Amino acid sequence: MPVTRFPMPIYQADLHIHTVLSPCAEVEMIPPLIVAKALEVGLDIIGITDHNSAENVESVTRAAEGTALRVLPGMECESVEGIHIVCLFDTIEETMAMQETISKALPNLPNRPETFGPQFVVDAEGEFVRYNERLLLAPCSLTVDDIADRVEELHGLCYPAHVDRPSYGIYGVLGFLPPTPIFPILELSHHTSPDKARIDYPDIGNRILIQSSDAHRLDEVGSARCLLELEHRRIASIKSLIENQSCREANAPGNLHFQGNR
């Protein structure tokens, strides 16, 4: 007798959101307001990805407690090549282990808030805790391969951010996709579309393309999102979805695709 397979729920996810810890983010990007905005625009999953630091992920996670929102803790790491990599994890412990790795690899330079903006560490209510005085908008000494290897050791998921951007995107920096690591998923900025990106960058091949908001302001949260058909809102389920999708036509309807409304 055939086994009945029930469809898995489809979650709306914005996997690239900054808080006030990122010096380029607005002061309104505090945990309770981020969570409230995500719920208001119908998101089920958000990724918190500040530049080279994860010091506000626990606060955002705590702000989401008791709501339907799942917070994936993470970071947006900058490699020695100057490429931004979105790194996502299931647990705060895994994320802080990545934080330790990146902190050791960052240059020991002070932030210049008058130039780059202040870097606020806040609590779950958005109240000031302290400044991060170290320059976060800087490349670390780890290569893209080093970052990918460390994320894999910590059971996380990583992929190049806004690959089409002239600054910090892998195509803008290198002009091509390197042979390693093999990223099955790439993030596009809102300046392009999957169809256009596949024409502009033929070596994308069958890689899955997603878009996230890269929100630095509240009104950007959820402005671009992806739809994830998942058994559980966990990294392992997202990896399984990517693996299954990679065996089919990229961005096949009904599985993993992007939805942008900018």
Buried (B, 14 or more C-beta within 10 A) or exposed (E): EEEEEEEBEBBBBBBBBBBBBBBEBBEBBBBBBBBBBBBEBEBBBBBBBBBBBBBBBBBBBBBBEEEEBBBBBBBBBBBBBBBBBBBBBBBBEBBBBBBEBBBEBBEEEEBEEEEBBBBBBBBBEBEEEEEBEBBBBBBBEBBBEBBBBBBEEBEBBBBBBBBBBEEBBBBBBBEEBBEEBEBBBBBBBBEBBBEEBBEEBEEBEEBBBBBBBBBBBBEBBBBBBBBBBBEEBBBEBBBBBBEEBBEEEBBEEEBBBBEBEE
